[in-house]
Each structure stands twice: as C-alpha cells, then as structure tokens.
C-alpha cells in the first residue's frame, strides 16, 4: 500500500441539546459530499470510489457563567475502492476533553 490522501467537502447537521440546567449534549453527523482519494503512485491500481463519514457525540457542563468543561468522542471513517478489487478502510476514534473559558 502507498500513502493515500482523502479530500472532499462535508455536509452535515448537529445540535446542542439541553439536558438539565448546566448540562448539554453535543451531537454532530457529517457526510463527505463529492469525496475523492488519490495516491502518488498507482501500484495498486486506480481508485474507483471513496467515502467519508464523521460522527461526534459529547457533553458540556457549565461550571460558572463563563467557564465550562467539554468532552466528546469523535469518530471519522474513510474508505477507498480500487480498480483491482481491493478495498481500504480507515477509522479514527478520538476522545477530546476541553476547558472552555469565555472572555
């Protein structure tokens, strides 16, 4: 396998859903619109099709009016199908905690 670069425009929807007075859920779902993949050499054949999907699920706790804590799970999946029948799938799972302070 050679290095592969995925690119494309994403379209999606999401929301910030209140659960209790200081708790909120964050949800985001994005799909690759016109996804493509490329590689520097074509040792495995040309790439017929590519797909990309991204999903984020997290939560926020408002500690003070200008200070909040945020954490979430970010999942991104990319796939490419080659002309020789081979297929490549890559999934990235990230956990991202943060402290947010508004000036």
Biopython code that builds the backbone (N, CA, C, O; Angstrom):
import numpy as np
from Bio.PDB.StructureBuilder import StructureBuilder

atoms = [
    (1, "UNK", "N", (0.839, -1.187, 0.000)),
    (1, "UNK", "CA", (0.000, 0.000, 0.000)),
    (1, "UNK", "C", (0.872, 1.234, 0.000)),
    (1, "UNK", "O", (1.936, 1.270, 0.617)),
    (2, "UNK", "N", (0.410, 2.219, -0.688)),
    (2, "UNK", "CA", (1.064, 3.519, -0.751)),
    (2, "UNK", "C", (0.261, 4.530, 0.055)),
    (2, "UNK", "O", (-0.895, 4.267, 0.387)),
    (3, "UNK", "N", (0.845, 5.682, 0.379)),
    (3, "UNK", "CA", (0.077, 6.717, 1.076)),
    (3, "UNK", "C", (-1.119, 7.166, 0.236)),
    (3, "UNK", "O", (-1.023, 7.292, -0.985)),
    (4, "UNK", "N", (-2.216, 7.397, 0.892)),
    (4, "UNK", "CA", (-3.437, 7.845, 0.217)),
    (4, "UNK", "C", (-3.917, 9.123, 0.889)),
    (4, "UNK", "O", (-3.924, 9.231, 2.115)),
    (5, "UNK", "N", (-4.315, 10.087, 0.071)),
    (5, "UNK", "CA", (-4.863, 11.355, 0.576)),
    (5, "UNK", "C", (-6.356, 11.395, 0.271)),
    (5, "UNK", "O", (-6.767, 11.210, -0.875)),
    (6, "UNK", "N", (-7.161, 11.636, 1.293)),
    (6, "UNK", "CA", (-8.604, 11.786, 1.141)),
    (6, "UNK", "C", (-8.940, 13.263, 1.185)),
    (6, "UNK", "O", (-8.363, 14.007, 1.977)),
    (7, "UNK", "N", (-9.863, 13.693, 0.347)),
    (7, "UNK", "CA", (-10.322, 15.076, 0.399)),
    (7, "UNK", "C", (-11.761, 15.147, -0.082)),
    (7, "UNK", "O", (-12.247, 14.250, -0.771)),
    (8, "UNK", "N", (-12.430, 16.224, 0.291)),
    (8, "UNK", "CA", (-13.813, 16.411, -0.100)),
    (8, "UNK", "C", (-14.481, 17.467, 0.749)),
    (8, "UNK", "O", (-13.913, 17.959, 1.725)),
    (9, "UNK", "N", (-15.658, 17.797, 0.374)),
    (9, "UNK", "CA", (-16.476, 18.772, 1.069)),
    (9, "UNK", "C", (-17.445, 18.022, 1.968)),
    (9, "UNK", "O", (-18.049, 17.037, 1.544)),
    (10, "UNK", "N", (-17.599, 18.475, 3.196)),
    (10, "UNK", "CA", (-18.509, 17.812, 4.134)),
    (10, "UNK", "C", (-19.813, 18.599, 4.257)),
    (10, "UNK", "O", (-19.822, 19.829, 4.232)),
    (11, "UNK", "N", (-20.890, 17.871, 4.387)),
    (11, "UNK", "CA", (-22.195, 18.458, 4.682)),
    (11, "UNK", "C", (-22.756, 17.670, 5.861)),
    (11, "UNK", "O", (-22.613, 16.449, 5.927)),
    (12, "UNK", "N", (-23.387, 18.371, 6.782)),
    (12, "UNK", "CA", (-23.863, 17.661, 7.960)),
    (12, "UNK", "C", (-24.861, 18.465, 8.760)),
    (12, "UNK", "O", (-25.279, 19.556, 8.374)),
    (13, "UNK", "N", (-25.223, 17.891, 9.878)),
    (13, "UNK", "CA", (-26.141, 18.549, 10.793)),
    (13, "UNK", "C", (-25.754, 18.155, 12.209)),
    (13, "UNK", "O", (-25.137, 17.114, 12.438)),
    (14, "UNK", "N", (-26.126, 18.999, 13.140)),
    (14, "UNK", "CA", (-25.791, 18.740, 14.532)),
    (14, "UNK", "C", (-26.602, 19.631, 15.433)),
    (14, "UNK", "O", (-27.421, 20.434, 14.986)),
    (15, "UNK", "N", (-26.352, 19.469, 16.716)),
    (15, "UNK", "CA", (-27.103, 20.274, 17.662)),
    (15, "UNK", "C", (-26.492, 20.285, 19.045)),
    (15, "UNK", "O", (-25.667, 19.442, 19.398)),
    (16, "UNK", "N", (-26.917, 21.250, 19.801)),
    (16, "UNK", "CA", (-26.542, 21.431, 21.190)),
    (16, "UNK", "C", (-27.830, 21.273, 21.983)),
    (16, "UNK", "O", (-28.656, 22.186, 22.017)),
    (17, "UNK", "N", (-28.006, 20.125, 22.616)),
    (17, "UNK", "CA", (-29.277, 19.788, 23.260)),
    (17, "UNK", "C", (-29.201, 19.956, 24.773)),
    (17, "UNK", "O", (-28.370, 19.310, 25.411)),
    (18, "UNK", "N", (-30.043, 20.805, 25.372)),
    (18, "UNK", "CA", (-30.029, 20.948, 26.827)),
    (18, "UNK", "C", (-30.602, 19.704, 27.506)),
    (18, "UNK", "O", (-31.627, 19.169, 27.084)),
    (19, "UNK", "N", (-29.926, 19.251, 28.565)),
    (19, "UNK", "CA", (-30.384, 18.075, 29.316)),
    (19, "UNK", "C", (-30.918, 18.520, 30.674)),
    (19, "UNK", "O", (-32.042, 18.185, 31.048)),
    (20, "UNK", "N", (-30.107, 19.273, 31.405)),
    (20, "UNK", "CA", (-30.503, 19.885, 32.672)),
    (20, "UNK", "C", (-30.017, 21.319, 32.658)),
    (20, "UNK", "O", (-29.541, 21.801, 31.630)),
    (21, "UNK", "N", (-30.128, 22.002, 33.772)),
    (21, "UNK", "CA", (-29.782, 23.423, 33.792)),
    (21, "UNK", "C", (-28.332, 23.695, 33.400)),
    (21, "UNK", "O", (-28.064, 24.703, 32.746)),
    (22, "UNK", "N", (-27.394, 22.840, 33.773)),
    (22, "UNK", "CA", (-25.986, 23.082, 33.475)),
    (22, "UNK", "C", (-25.371, 22.048, 32.543)),
    (22, "UNK", "O", (-24.183, 22.132, 32.233)),
    (23, "UNK", "N", (-26.141, 21.090, 32.098)),
    (23, "UNK", "CA", (-25.631, 20.023, 31.237)),
    (23, "UNK", "C", (-26.234, 20.121, 29.840)),
    (23, "UNK", "O", (-27.422, 20.404, 29.683)),
    (24, "UNK", "N", (-25.390, 19.880, 28.817)),
    (24, "UNK", "CA", (-25.849, 19.861, 27.424)),
    (24, "UNK", "C", (-25.181, 18.717, 26.690)),
    (24, "UNK", "O", (-24.047, 18.351, 26.999)),
    (25, "UNK", "N", (-25.875, 18.158, 25.728)),
    (25, "UNK", "CA", (-25.314, 17.117, 24.864)),
    (25, "UNK", "C", (-24.988, 17.741, 23.506)),
    (25, "UNK", "O", (-25.750, 18.559, 22.991)),
    (26, "UNK", "N", (-23.864, 17.352, 22.942)),
    (26, "UNK", "CA", (-23.432, 17.842, 21.636)),
    (26, "UNK", "C", (-23.440, 16.668, 20.661)),
    (26, "UNK", "O", (-22.847, 15.624, 20.931)),
    (27, "UNK", "N", (-24.109, 16.845, 19.534)),
    (27, "UNK", "CA", (-24.209, 15.791, 18.520)),
    (27, "UNK", "C", (-23.921, 16.412, 17.160)),
    (27, "UNK", "O", (-24.411, 17.498, 16.849)),
    (28, "UNK", "N", (-23.118, 15.712, 16.345)),
    (28, "UNK", "CA", (-22.778, 16.199, 15.010)),
    (28, "UNK", "C", (-22.562, 15.003, 14.090)),
    (28, "UNK", "O", (-21.841, 14.071, 14.445)),
    (29, "UNK", "N", (-23.176, 15.023, 12.922)),
    (29, "UNK", "CA", (-23.036, 13.974, 11.918)),
    (29, "UNK", "C", (-22.739, 14.633, 10.585)),
    (29, "UNK", "O", (-23.489, 15.501, 10.140)),
    (30, "UNK", "N", (-21.636, 14.222, 9.936)),
    (30, "UNK", "CA", (-21.225, 14.824, 8.672)),
    (30, "UNK", "C", (-20.948, 13.729, 7.643)),
    (30, "UNK", "O", (-20.408, 12.672, 7.968)),
    (31, "UNK", "N", (-21.327, 14.002, 6.405)),
    (31, "UNK", "CA", (-21.092, 13.088, 5.295)),
    (31, "UNK", "C", (-20.229, 13.790, 4.255)),
    (31, "UNK", "O", (-20.375, 14.989, 4.014)),
    (32, "UNK", "N", (-19.326, 13.027, 3.642)),
    (32, "UNK", "CA", (-18.487, 13.576, 2.589)),
    (32, "UNK", "C", (-19.293, 13.774, 1.317)),
    (32, "UNK", "O", (-19.871, 12.828, 0.783)),
    (33, "UNK", "N", (-19.327, 14.993, 0.843)),
    (33, "UNK", "CA", (-20.014, 15.324, -0.397)),
    (33, "UNK", "C", (-18.937, 15.457, -1.476)),
    (33, "UNK", "O", (-18.015, 16.259, -1.324)),
    (34, "UNK", "N", (-19.035, 14.703, -2.537)),
    (34, "UNK", "CA", (-18.003, 14.630, -3.583)),
    (34, "UNK", "C", (-16.656, 14.184, -3.010)),
    (34, "UNK", "O", (-15.648, 14.848, -3.251)),
    (35, "UNK", "N", (-16.609, 13.076, -2.259)),
    (35, "UNK", "CA", (-15.325, 12.637, -1.704)),
    (35, "UNK", "C", (-14.419, 12.079, -2.803)),
    (35, "UNK", "O", (-14.892, 11.537, -3.802)),
    (36, "UNK", "N", (-13.123, 12.220, -2.598)),
    (36, "UNK", "CA", (-12.153, 11.658, -3.531)),
    (36, "UNK", "C", (-10.930, 11.217, -2.755)),
    (36, "UNK", "O", (-10.700, 11.648, -1.625)),
    (37, "UNK", "N", (-10.152, 10.355, -3.379)),
    (37, "UNK", "CA", (-8.907, 9.872, -2.796)),
    (37, "UNK", "C", (-7.864, 9.825, -3.897)),
    (37, "UNK", "O", (-8.189, 9.590, -5.060)),
    (38, "UNK", "N", (-6.616, 10.047, -3.531)),
    (38, "UNK", "CA", (-5.532, 9.988, -4.503)),
    (38, "UNK", "C", (-4.302, 9.412, -3.833)),
    (38, "UNK", "O", (-4.162, 9.464, -2.611)),
    (39, "UNK", "N", (-3.400, 8.856, -4.654)),
    (39, "UNK", "CA", (-2.139, 8.327, -4.159)),
    (39, "UNK", "C", (-1.037, 8.705, -5.143)),
    (39, "UNK", "O", (-1.302, 8.863, -6.334)),
    (40, "UNK", "N", (0.210, 8.852, -4.656)),
    (40, "UNK", "CA", (1.278, 9.323, -5.535)),
    (40, "UNK", "C", (1.632, 8.340, -6.656)),
    (40, "UNK", "O", (1.974, 8.768, -7.758)),
    (41, "UNK", "N", (1.557, 7.055, -6.397)),
    (41, "UNK", "CA", (1.818, 6.058, -7.430)),
    (41, "UNK", "C", (0.623, 5.136, -7.536)),
    (41, "UNK", "O", (-0.136, 4.998, -6.577)),
    (42, "UNK", "N", (0.443, 4.510, -8.670)),
    (42, "UNK", "CA", (-0.727, 3.642, -8.860)),
    (42, "UNK", "C", (-0.325, 2.175, -8.862)),
    (42, "UNK", "O", (-0.737, 1.428, -9.748)),
    (43, "UNK", "N", (0.481, 1.744, -7.876)),
    (43, "UNK", "CA", (0.915, 0.352, -7.796)),
    (43, "UNK", "C", (-0.254, -0.587, -7.536)),
    (43, "UNK", "O", (-0.219, -1.743, -7.958)),
    (44, "UNK", "N", (-1.286, -0.114, -6.849)),
    (44, "UNK", "CA", (-2.443, -0.957, -6.545)),
    (44, "UNK", "C", (-3.600, -0.708, -7.506)),
    (44, "UNK", "O", (-4.683, -1.257, -7.306)),
    (45, "UNK", "N", (-3.405, 0.094, -8.531)),
    (45, "UNK", "CA", (-4.475, 0.411, -9.466)),
    (45, "UNK", "C", (-5.107, 1.745, -9.149)),
    (45, "UNK", "O", (-4.791, 2.381, -8.143)),
    (46, "UNK", "N", (-6.000, 2.156, -10.016)),
    (46, "UNK", "CA", (-6.657, 3.442, -9.796)),
    (46, "UNK", "C", (-7.766, 3.309, -8.752)),
    (46, "UNK", "O", (-8.269, 2.216, -8.493)),
    (47, "UNK", "N", (-8.129, 4.427, -8.170)),
    (47, "UNK", "CA", (-9.172, 4.449, -7.143)),
    (47, "UNK", "C", (-10.504, 4.713, -7.828)),
    (47, "UNK", "O", (-10.689, 5.751, -8.463)),
    (48, "UNK", "N", (-11.434, 3.766, -7.698)),
    (48, "UNK", "CA", (-12.760, 3.897, -8.314)),
    (48, "UNK", "C", (-13.685, 4.799, -7.521)),
    (48, "UNK", "O", (-14.351, 5.661, -8.094)),
    (49, "UNK", "N", (-13.737, 4.609, -6.199)),
    (49, "UNK", "CA", (-14.666, 5.398, -5.385)),
    (49, "UNK", "C", (-14.094, 5.600, -3.987)),
    (49, "UNK", "O", (-13.227, 4.849, -3.540)),
    (50, "UNK", "N", (-14.588, 6.614, -3.315)),
    (50, "UNK", "CA", (-14.177, 6.925, -1.948)),
    (50, "UNK", "C", (-15.393, 7.395, -1.161)),
    (50, "UNK", "O", (-16.358, 7.899, -1.735)),
    (51, "UNK", "N", (-15.337, 7.226, 0.153)),
    (51, "UNK", "CA", (-16.423, 7.712, 1.009)),
    (51, "UNK", "C", (-15.845, 8.180, 2.336)),
    (51, "UNK", "O", (-14.810, 7.687, 2.785)),
    (52, "UNK", "N", (-16.531, 9.145, 2.962)),
    (52, "UNK", "CA", (-16.110, 9.705, 4.240)),
    (52, "UNK", "C", (-17.332, 9.988, 5.106)),
    (52, "UNK", "O", (-18.339, 10.509, 4.628)),
    (53, "UNK", "N", (-17.230, 9.636, 6.394)),
    (53, "UNK", "CA", (-18.302, 9.902, 7.360)),
    (53, "UNK", "C", (-17.645, 10.318, 8.671)),
    (53, "UNK", "O", (-16.617, 9.764, 9.061)),
    (54, "UNK", "N", (-18.243, 11.300, 9.351)),
    (54, "UNK", "CA", (-17.733, 11.762, 10.636)),
    (54, "UNK", "C", (-18.891, 11.896, 11.616)),
    (54, "UNK", "O", (-19.959, 12.394, 11.260)),
    (55, "UNK", "N", (-18.675, 11.444, 12.863)),
    (55, "UNK", "CA", (-19.697, 11.490, 13.905)),
    (55, "UNK", "C", (-19.061, 11.979, 15.200)),
    (55, "UNK", "O", (-17.990, 11.510, 15.585)),
    (56, "UNK", "N", (-19.717, 12.919, 15.871)),
    (56, "UNK", "CA", (-19.241, 13.452, 17.142)),
    (56, "UNK", "C", (-20.370, 13.387, 18.159)),
    (56, "UNK", "O", (-21.496, 13.797, 17.877)),
    (57, "UNK", "N", (-20.061, 12.869, 19.343)),
    (57, "UNK", "CA", (-21.017, 12.810, 20.442)),
    (57, "UNK", "C", (-20.285, 13.248, 21.698)),
    (57, "UNK", "O", (-19.257, 12.674, 22.057)),
    (58, "UNK", "N", (-20.811, 14.260, 22.363)),
    (58, "UNK", "CA", (-20.137, 14.772, 23.545)),
    (58, "UNK", "C", (-21.093, 15.463, 24.495)),
    (58, "UNK", "O", (-22.309, 15.454, 24.304)),
    (59, "UNK", "N", (-20.522, 16.052, 25.507)),
    (59, "UNK", "CA", (-21.316, 16.743, 26.505)),
    (59, "UNK", "C", (-20.579, 17.942, 27.066)),
    (59, "UNK", "O", (-19.355, 18.036, 26.975)),
    (60, "UNK", "N", (-21.344, 18.863, 27.651)),
    (60, "UNK", "CA", (-20.794, 20.079, 28.242)),
    (60, "UNK", "C", (-21.409, 20.279, 29.621)),
    (60, "UNK", "O", (-22.608, 20.078, 29.815)),
    (61, "UNK", "N", (-20.570, 20.679, 30.576)),
    (61, "UNK", "CA", (-21.037, 21.038, 31.905)),
    (61, "UNK", "C", (-20.629, 22.489, 32.154)),
    (61, "UNK", "O", (-19.446, 22.823, 32.084)),
    (62, "UNK", "N", (-21.607, 23.352, 32.444)),
    (62, "UNK", "CA", (-21.332, 24.762, 32.703)),
    (62, "UNK", "C", (-21.067, 24.939, 34.199)),
    (62, "UNK", "O", (-21.989, 24.929, 35.015)),
    (63, "UNK", "N", (-19.787, 25.100, 34.539)),
    (63, "UNK", "CA", (-19.371, 25.231, 35.927)),
    (63, "UNK", "C", (-19.707, 26.608, 36.484)),
    (63, "UNK", "O", (-20.183, 26.735, 37.613)),
    (64, "UNK", "N", (-19.457, 27.627, 35.687)),
    (64, "UNK", "CA", (-19.734, 29.014, 36.046)),
    (64, "UNK", "C", (-20.252, 29.706, 34.785)),
    (64, "UNK", "O", (-20.174, 29.128, 33.702)),
    (65, "UNK", "N", (-20.782, 30.938, 34.898)),
    (65, "UNK", "CA", (-21.316, 31.596, 33.698)),
    (65, "UNK", "C", (-20.318, 31.714, 32.543)),
    (65, "UNK", "O", (-20.734, 31.709, 31.385)),
    (66, "UNK", "N", (-19.014, 31.819, 32.822)),
    (66, "UNK", "CA", (-18.026, 31.965, 31.749)),
    (66, "UNK", "C", (-17.060, 30.790, 31.660)),
    (66, "UNK", "O", (-16.096, 30.857, 30.899)),
    (67, "UNK", "N", (-17.288, 29.713, 32.415)),
    (67, "UNK", "CA", (-16.389, 28.568, 32.436)),
    (67, "UNK", "C", (-17.180, 27.277, 32.273)),
    (67, "UNK", "O", (-18.144, 27.032, 32.998)),
    (68, "UNK", "N", (-16.768, 26.465, 31.327)),
    (68, "UNK", "CA", (-17.443, 25.182, 31.135)),
    (68, "UNK", "C", (-16.425, 24.097, 30.794)),
    (68, "UNK", "O", (-15.324, 24.380, 30.324)),
    (69, "UNK", "N", (-16.819, 22.860, 31.042)),
    (69, "UNK", "CA", (-15.999, 21.693, 30.731)),
    (69, "UNK", "C", (-16.689, 20.912, 29.624)),
    (69, "UNK", "O", (-17.906, 20.726, 29.646)),
    (70, "UNK", "N", (-15.907, 20.460, 28.663)),
    (70, "UNK", "CA", (-16.460, 19.776, 27.493)),
    (70, "UNK", "C", (-15.649, 18.510, 27.216)),
    (70, "UNK", "O", (-14.426, 18.510, 27.354)),
    (71, "UNK", "N", (-16.326, 17.443, 26.829)),
    (71, "UNK", "CA", (-15.659, 16.203, 26.439)),
    (71, "UNK", "C", (-16.498, 15.531, 25.362)),
    (71, "UNK", "O", (-17.724, 15.637, 25.355)),
    (72, "UNK", "N", (-15.822, 14.841, 24.456)),
    (72, "UNK", "CA", (-16.572, 14.194, 23.390)),
    (72, "UNK", "C", (-15.787, 13.110, 22.689)),
    (72, "UNK", "O", (-14.562, 13.036, 22.793)),
    (73, "UNK", "N", (-16.502, 12.282, 21.983)),
    (73, "UNK", "CA", (-15.954, 11.185, 21.204)),
    (73, "UNK", "C", (-16.140, 11.521, 19.729)),
    (73, "UNK", "O", (-17.267, 11.711, 19.271)),
    (74, "UNK", "N", (-15.037, 11.596, 18.982)),
    (74, "UNK", "CA", (-15.051, 11.960, 17.573)),
    (74, "UNK", "C", (-14.633, 10.743, 16.756)),
    (74, "UNK", "O", (-13.528, 10.231, 16.935)),
    (75, "UNK", "N", (-15.502, 10.273, 15.862)),
    (75, "UNK", "CA", (-15.243, 9.088, 15.043)),
    (75, "UNK", "C", (-15.276, 9.497, 13.578)),
    (75, "UNK", "O", (-16.260, 10.068, 13.108)),
    (76, "UNK", "N", (-14.186, 9.201, 12.852)),
    (76, "UNK", "CA", (-14.124, 9.508, 11.426)),
    (76, "UNK", "C", (-13.744, 8.246, 10.675)),
    (76, "UNK", "O", (-12.796, 7.553, 11.044)),
    (77, "UNK", "N", (-14.499, 7.947, 9.605)),
    (77, "UNK", "CA", (-14.255, 6.757, 8.800)),
    (77, "UNK", "C", (-14.069, 7.157, 7.341)),
    (77, "UNK", "O", (-14.833, 7.958, 6.802)),
    (78, "UNK", "N", (-13.035, 6.583, 6.703)),
    (78, "UNK", "CA", (-12.744, 6.855, 5.297)),
    (78, "UNK", "C", (-12.533, 5.525, 4.589)),
    (78, "UNK", "O", (-11.882, 4.630, 5.128)),
    (79, "UNK", "N", (-13.081, 5.390, 3.384)),
    (79, "UNK", "CA", (-12.966, 4.159, 2.603)),
    (79, "UNK", "C", (-12.592, 4.484, 1.167)),
    (79, "UNK", "O", (-12.973, 5.528, 0.639)),
    (80, "UNK", "N", (-11.840, 3.579, 0.535)),
    (80, "UNK", "CA", (-11.486, 3.718, -0.882)),
    (80, "UNK", "C", (-11.553, 2.335, -1.535)),
    (80, "UNK", "O", (-11.077, 1.352, -0.967)),
    (81, "UNK", "N", (-12.138, 2.266, -2.717)),
    (81, "UNK", "CA", (-12.212, 1.032, -3.500)),
    (81, "UNK", "C", (-11.340, 1.184, -4.738)),
    (81, "UNK", "O", (-11.421, 2.190, -5.443)),
    (82, "UNK", "N", (-10.500, 0.176, -5.001)),
    (82, "UNK", "CA", (-9.563, 0.211, -6.118)),
    (82, "UNK", "C", (-10.094, -0.581, -7.307)),
    (82, "UNK", "O", (-10.999, -1.403, -7.167)),
    (83, "UNK", "N", (-9.519, -0.322, -8.476)),
    (83, "UNK", "CA", (-9.970, -0.976, -9.707)),
    (83, "UNK", "C", (-9.661, -2.475, -9.708)),
    (83, "UNK", "O", (-10.348, -3.232, -10.394)),
    (84, "UNK", "N", (-8.658, -2.922, -8.968)),
    (84, "UNK", "CA", (-8.310, -4.344, -8.920)),
    (84, "UNK", "C", (-9.151, -5.138, -7.943)),
    (84, "UNK", "O", (-8.904, -6.330, -7.765)),
    (85, "UNK", "N", (-10.133, -4.528, -7.304)),
    (85, "UNK", "CA", (-10.991, -5.223, -6.345)),
    (85, "UNK", "C", (-10.581, -5.034, -4.896)),
    (85, "UNK", "O", (-11.308, -5.453, -3.995)),
    (86, "UNK", "N", (-9.439, -4.416, -4.647)),
    (86, "UNK", "CA", (-9.005, -4.172, -3.273)),
    (86, "UNK", "C", (-9.819, -3.041, -2.658)),
    (86, "UNK", "O", (-10.401, -2.209, -3.354)),
    (87, "UNK", "N", (-9.840, -3.041, -1.338)),
    (87, "UNK", "CA", (-10.566, -2.012, -0.611)),
    (87, "UNK", "C", (-9.743, -1.589, 0.603)),
    (87, "UNK", "O", (-9.088, -2.421, 1.232)),
    (88, "UNK", "N", (-9.773, -0.309, 0.930)),
    (88, "UNK", "CA", (-9.055, 0.229, 2.072)),
    (88, "UNK", "C", (-10.048, 0.948, 2.969)),
    (88, "UNK", "O", (-10.836, 1.772, 2.506)),
    (89, "UNK", "N", (-10.003, 0.627, 4.270)),
    (89, "UNK", "CA", (-10.868, 1.292, 5.255)),
    (89, "UNK", "C", (-10.003, 1.813, 6.391)),
    (89, "UNK", "O", (-9.092, 1.128, 6.858)),
    (90, "UNK", "N", (-10.294, 3.025, 6.831)),
    (90, "UNK", "CA", (-9.575, 3.635, 7.940)),
    (90, "UNK", "C", (-10.592, 4.284, 8.856)),
    (90, "UNK", "O", (-11.443, 5.052, 8.407)),
    (91, "UNK", "N", (-10.503, 3.976, 10.145)),
    (91, "UNK", "CA", (-11.381, 4.583, 11.133)),
    (91, "UNK", "C", (-10.526, 5.181, 12.244)),
    (91, "UNK", "O", (-9.636, 4.523, 12.783)),
    (92, "UNK", "N", (-10.807, 6.427, 12.576)),
    (92, "UNK", "CA", (-10.089, 7.124, 13.625)),
    (92, "UNK", "C", (-11.073, 7.454, 14.742)),
    (92, "UNK", "O", (-12.121, 8.051, 14.494)),
    (93, "UNK", "N", (-10.733, 7.064, 15.979)),
    (93, "UNK", "CA", (-11.578, 7.330, 17.143)),
    (93, "UNK", "C", (-10.768, 8.179, 18.116)),
    (93, "UNK", "O", (-9.696, 7.771, 18.563)),
    (94, "UNK", "N", (-11.288, 9.366, 18.445)),
    (94, "UNK", "CA", (-10.584, 10.304, 19.319)),
    (94, "UNK", "C", (-11.477, 10.717, 20.481)),
    (94, "UNK", "O", (-12.682, 10.908, 20.315)),
    (95, "UNK", "N", (-10.875, 10.852, 21.651)),
    (95, "UNK", "CA", (-11.556, 11.403, 22.812)),
    (95, "UNK", "C", (-10.932, 12.766, 23.083)),
    (95, "UNK", "O", (-9.714, 12.871, 23.224)),
    (96, "UNK", "N", (-11.751, 13.806, 23.158)),
    (96, "UNK", "CA", (-11.238, 15.174, 23.261)),
    (96, "UNK", "C", (-11.862, 15.917, 24.438)),
    (96, "UNK", "O", (-12.967, 16.442, 24.306)),
    (97, "UNK", "N", (-11.175, 15.977, 25.601)),
    (97, "UNK", "CA", (-11.660, 16.811, 26.704)),
    (97, "UNK", "C", (-11.158, 18.246, 26.544)),
    (97, "UNK", "O", (-10.110, 18.475, 25.941)),
    (98, "UNK", "N", (-11.903, 19.208, 27.082)),
    (98, "UNK", "CA", (-11.505, 20.611, 26.970)),
    (98, "UNK", "C", (-12.089, 21.424, 28.120)),
    (98, "UNK", "O", (-13.120, 21.076, 28.694)),
    (99, "UNK", "N", (-11.404, 22.510, 28.436)),
    (99, "UNK", "CA", (-11.899, 23.520, 29.359)),
    (99, "UNK", "C", (-12.124, 24.770, 28.529)),
    (99, "UNK", "O", (-11.211, 25.234, 27.847)),
    (100, "UNK", "N", (-13.332, 25.321, 28.579)),
    (100, "UNK", "CA", (-13.693, 26.488, 27.760)),
    (100, "UNK", "C", (-13.942, 27.669, 28.691)),
    (100, "UNK", "O", (-14.783, 27.609, 29.588)),
    (101, "UNK", "N", (-13.179, 28.763, 28.452)),
    (101, "UNK", "CA", (-13.352, 29.980, 29.237)),
    (101, "UNK", "C", (-13.692, 31.106, 28.275)),
    (101, "UNK", "O", (-12.942, 31.363, 27.334)),
    (102, "UNK", "N", (-14.799, 31.771, 28.497)),
    (102, "UNK", "CA", (-15.242, 32.876, 27.653)),
    (102, "UNK", "C", (-14.750, 34.193, 28.237)),
    (102, "UNK", "O", (-14.984, 34.473, 29.412)),
    (103, "UNK", "N", (-14.066, 35.008, 27.426)),
    (103, "UNK", "CA", (-13.534, 36.295, 27.863)),
    (103, "UNK", "C", (-14.594, 37.361, 27.835)),
    (103, "UNK", "O", (-14.322, 38.512, 28.173)),
]
sb = StructureBuilder()
sb.init_structure("model")
sb.init_model(0)
sb.init_chain("A")
sb.init_seg("    ")
for serial, (resi, resn, name, xyz) in enumerate(atoms, 1):
    if name == "N":
        sb.init_residue(resn, " ", resi, " ")
    sb.init_atom(name, np.array(xyz, "f"), 0.0, 1.0, " ", f" {name:<3s}", serial, name[0])
structure = sb.get_structure()
